[in-house]
Amino acid sequence: MPKFKQGALCVLIAAAFAGTAVAAPCNGPTGSAPTIVPDAPLTLTMALMQIRHASPDVRRAALETRASAAEADQAGRRLNPSIGLEIENFSGTGPLNGFDQTETTLAIEQTFQLGGKRAKRERAARARAALADAECRVILRETELEAALLYHDLIAATELAALARESADLAVSLAEPVANRVEAGAAPPPERSRAEADAAALKAAALAADAEIDQRRYELAALWGSSTPVFAPPRAILSDESEILSKTRGLDEHPALAAAKAGATARDAEQDAARAAGIPDVTVSAGVRQFEETGDNALLVGVTVPIPLFDRNRDAARAAGYRADAERISAVAVEARLRSQQQAAAARVRAAEARLTLLEQEALPAARSAYDASVEGYAAGRFDLTSTLDTRKGLIEAGVSVIDARRTLNADLMRLKSLIGAAPFNGDFQ
């Protein structure tokens, strides 16, 4: 049945993602990724460990975090002094011919930053490093969620393939009573050909479903930078939503909100640094001058202070203030959006759970009962082949719906857990 082929393969839909987990991946080296046992069923824990250790996106963000920390260290360094050597009054004309009138000056110069420039510059750099770390955690959470969703897509693909093989077996089983009725003259010969063609179509659908499994395996492995998935498909699981729905859902630790707040803090620090940049610095110099003609020496001391006549860096400070205000607005908007997403996700979980229960407890048993009765009735001559095939189609569609409902529930639970920072998105593995 071509329609089953389409329906079975279309229920696996990739989802959009949100949300980042804890510590180590963004704070520094985490060591090598744990080895996946070849041909062993993949677990969600193993998939997320691979993400945290080997995801190219996460590793790149972690390196950017370390780079920002190094820049913060650099921002706290004092300015280097400078040393200068100056030779005057030589190789000229008249009395200045030669080196008899030469004056040689050796001086050291140091600029002192006023207004707390260095401290404020370092604070701004530290704030940017904290922002980079928060953004890394956002990428980590998003990638973890993507992996979790693909993981459940892979489970669904495996279940659909099993259902496709079971459906093909049902078609083969039905072919026997069809052949018996045709041989007994109780059914026209085309019914045998129709039953055989139907069985062949379902066998082809089973092959296509197996290919779907491989596609999901490659998509999942690609998230941690692997071109060859060595793991076997995971076993079917169903997450428990009862504890999640009753959990108090705070947002303070959500990576997206933490990143928004870190962005506001960084902009505030940059504004302070921009204001301080308008305060003139003082450059002090000291040295010694030697007079070649007399052999005398003299000390030199100098002070240089720029005059902030045309540029007091006010425009840069004002621009930094605007950006700080924008980041604060963004943080408020992010928190509101996350709260809305949490409520919506919880509602979707409840609806998905109710849908799955209805399909498993009522729709699927009814469809199976109808098919069994139809096959029995066909063998006894009470039903025609079309009615029997229709009931089998209904049974297959009910099975597909159950698998889709289970995948949807698991996916909605993963999104909700990602939003509230529940396991496995809190860094803990059980």
N, C-alpha and C positions, 0 to 999 in steps of 0.2 A: 504494500500500500504506500504509494508515493507520499501521501499526505502525512503518514506517520514519520517518514524520513524527515520531512520538513519540520514537523512539529517537535520532534525529539531533539533536533539539532538547534532549533531556534530558542529553546528555553534557557540556554546558557548564554547570558548576556553579561558582558563586562560592566562593572560599576564604577562610578566616580568616587573619589576618596577625600578624606580630610584628616587631619590631626596630628606629638612625638615622644618617644619613650624616654627612658632614663639614661642615665649617666655615661657609662664607659665609652660607647662608640663615638661620642662627640667631644670627650675630654682628653683623648689621647690614644695611644696604641692599645689595641685590644688583643693582640696576638693573632695567630692564624685561625681561620674558620674551622669549626669542628667537622670532621670527616663524615660524610654521608655514607652509610653502609650500602654498597651496590645491591640493587634489586630488592632492598628491604622497603616495606611500606613507609612512606614519608609521614612524619607527624607534624602537627602545627608548631610544636616547640622547636623541632629541628629546622623548619622553614624560617622561623623568626630568628633563630640563632645565626643562620646563614645570612640573613639580611643585616643583622647587627655587626657581623664580622666582615662581610665580603661585598655588600652592596656598593657598586661604584658611585652612586649618587651620595650615599651616606659618607663614604670614605672621602670623597671630594669635599663635602661640606665640613667634615672633621678637620681636614687639612687647612681649609680656609679659616676655621676657628683658631687653629694653632698659629697661622700666619698673623691673624689679628692680635693674638696675645703677644707675639713677637714685636709687632708694631707698637703695642702699648708699652713694652719694655723700652723700645727705642725712644718713644715720646717722652719718657721720664729722664732721659740722659741730659746732663748739663751741656751747655755749649762749650766747644773746645777753645782754649786760648790760641792766639796766633802770635808768631814771632816774626819780626821783620828786620832786615839789614838794609841800611841806606848809606850810600857813598856819594858825597857832594864835592864840588869844586876841584875837579881833576880833568886833565887833558883839554883845558880850555886855551885861552889866548892870554898874552901878557903874563902878569904874575900868576895866573892860574894854569900856566902851562906845566905839565908834569903832575906830580903828586905831592908837592911840598905844602900846598894849601888845602889838602884833602881833609874833609870832616866825615868821620865814620860814626853812624848812629845805629846802635843795636837796641831794639825795644820789644817788649812783650805787651800784648793787648788782650783784654778780656771784656766781653759784653755781659752785663748783669741784667737779667730779665726782671722787670718790675711788674707789680700787679698780680703776682702769683701765676704768671704765664705758664711756667713749666708744670706746676702742679695741676693747673686747669687743663692744660693740653694732655697731660697724662690721664687725668680723670676722663676726658672725652674719649681718649683711645681705649681705656679700660671699658668704658660703656659700649663702645663699638665692638669690642671683643666679646662682651656679654651678649650683645645683639647677635653676633655671628654664631655663638654657641646656641642661643635660643632658636635661631633659624635652622641650625643643624638638627635640633630636636624636632622641629616641625617636619623637616624632610624625612627624618627617621620614622616618626609616627605615620606619616603619609605612606611611606614605602612599606612599613609593617602592615598597615591596613590593606594596601594593595595586594600584598602577599597573602594575607588571610582570606581576602575575597577570592583570589585565584585558587587558593587551596580548596575552598568549598565549591568553587566551580569545577575543579578537578574531581572532587567526590561526586558531584552531580553528573558529570560526564561518564564516570565509571558506572554509576547506577543506571544511567540511560543506556549504556552499552549492554549491561546485563538484561535490562528490560527488552532491548531490541532482540537479543538472542533468545529470550524467553518467548517473545512474540513470534519469532521465526519457528521455534519449536511447536508452538500452537498451530501455526499454519501447516506444518508438516503433519501434525497429528490429525488435523481436519481433513487432509487429503485422503486418508484411508476410508472414512465413511462415505466421502464423495465418490471415490472409485467404486465402492461396494454398491452404491445406489445406481451408478451409471451402468455397471455390469448387470445389475438386476433389472434394468430397464425402467427404474423408478425415477431416474433423472436424465436429462438430455446430455449427450457427450460433451458439449461445450463447458458444462460445469466442471468436469475434470480439468480441462485446460485452464479454466479460470482459477481454480484452486491452486494448480501448479504455478501459474504466473504470480499469484498472490504470495505464495511461499517464497518464490525467487526474489520478489521485490523486498520482502522483509529480511531475507538473508543479506541483500545488498545494503539495506538500511543498517543492519548490524555491523557490517564492515565500515560504513561511514561513521558510525558511532565510535568504533575503535580508533579511527583516525582522529576523531575529536579529542579523545583521551591524550594522544600523543601531542596534539597542538597545545592543550592546556599544560602538559608537562614542560614543554619547551618555553612557554610563556612564563611559567613560574620560575624555572631555573635561570632565565635571562635576568630576573630581578636581582640576583646576586652574582651576575656576571659570568654565568656558566653557559656554554654553548651546547652541552650534552647533559641531559638529565639522566642520572644513573639510578635514581630512586624508582621504586614501584609506586603505583597509585595508592593513595591513602585509603584507610578503611572508613566507612560511613560513621559519622558522629552527629550528634545533635546537642547543641549547647543548652545549658540550663539558664533560663531567663528569669526565674523567680527572684533570685537574690539581686540581680541587676536592676530589676524594675523597682525594688523596694529600697535600693541604696540611695543615700543622700548624695546628690550630684553637685559637687563643688567644681568651680572653674579656675580657682587660683593657680593650679598646677598644670593647666592645659597648655601645651606648647605654643599654640597660636596666640593665646592671650598673653603668655609670658613674653613672646616675641614682640607683640604690640607694645607692652609696657616697657620692655627693654629699648625699643625704638624711641619711645617718648623720653626715657631717661638719657639716651645717647644724644638726642636733639637738645635737651636742656643743657647738657654738659658742653655741647658744641657752641651753644649760645653764650655760656659763660666764658668759654675760651675766646670767642670772637670779640666780646666786650673787653677782655683783658688785652687782646692784641692791639687795641687802640691806645694803650698806655705806652709812652715812649720808653725805650730801654736806655741804659747808661753804659757807655763804653769807656773804660779806664785803661790808660796806657802808661807804661813806665819803662825807662831805658837809660842808657849811658851814651854820651857822645865823646869821641876822641878827636882832638885837634892835632893834626900831624905836624903843623908848623912849630907849636910850642910843646907838644907832648902832654898837654893838659887834658883832663877829663872833666865832664860835667854830667849831672843827672838831669833827666827829662821826665816830666809828669804831665799827662794830658787827660782831659775828660771831654767826651763827645756825647751830646744829647740831641736827638732829632727834634725838630720843631713841628708838631702836628698841626700845621697851618691849613693844609688842603685835604688831608686824609686822616680821619680819626677812626676808620674801620666801622663807622656807624651803620653803613648800608649792609655790610656783611653780618653785623650783629642783628639788625632788623630782619634780614632774610632768615637767619638761624632761628629767630623767635617765631616767625611764621611757620617754619617747618616743625618746631616743637609743638605749637598749637595744633597743627594738622595731625601729628602723631598722637596727641592726647585724644582728639576726636576719633581717630581710627581705633584706638584702644577701647573706647566706649562702644563703638560700633561692633567691634569684634566680639566683645563680651555679650552684647545683645544677640548677635547672630548665633553664637554658640549656645546660648540658653534656648533660643528658638529651635535650633537643630536638635538639642537634647530632647525637648518635649516632642518634636515630630518623630524622632527616632524611637522613643518609647511607645508612641502611639502605633507606629508601624510594626513594632515587635508584637504588641498585643493583637493587632489585626492579623499578622502572619501566623501567630500561634493558633488563633481561632480558625483561620482558613485551613491550616494543616490538620487540626483535629477533625474538622468536618469532612475533609477529603479522606483521611485515613479510616475514620470510624463509620462513615456513611456512604460516601460516593464510591470508593474502591470496592468494599464488600458487595454493594448493590450491583456494580458493573460485573464483578466476577460471577455472582449468582445468576445474573441475566445471561452471561455467556455460557455458563455450564448448562443451564436449562435449554438454551438455544441449540447447543451441540447435540444434547440428548434428543431434543425434539426433531432436529434435522435427520438424525439417524433413524428415527421412528417414522419419518415422513410427515411430521406435523408442521414443519417450517421449511421455507425455501432457503436456498443458499445465500441469497442477498440479505435476508434477515439475520442469518447467522454471522455473515461477515460484518454486518453493521454492529452487532453486539460485541464482536471481537474488537472492532475499531473503537467502540466505547470503552472497553476494558483497557486497551492500550492508552487511550487518551487520559483515562483516569489515573493510570500508573504514571504517565508523564506529568500530570498535574500534581501528584503527590511529591514526586521528585523535585519539581520546580518550587512547590510550596516549602519543602524542607530546605532547599538552597536559599530561598528568599528569607526564611526565618533566620538561618545561620548568618546570612549576609547582614541583615538588619541588626542582629545581636552584635556582630563584629563592629559595625559602625557605632552603635550605642556604647560599647565597651571602649572604643577608641576615644569617644567624646568625653567619657567620665574617667578615663585613665584606669580602668579595671584590667585585671589579668586577661590576656597575656600582654597588654600594652603598657604595663607598669614596670616592665623589666624582670618580673618574677616568673619563673617557670615551675609548673607543678607536674 
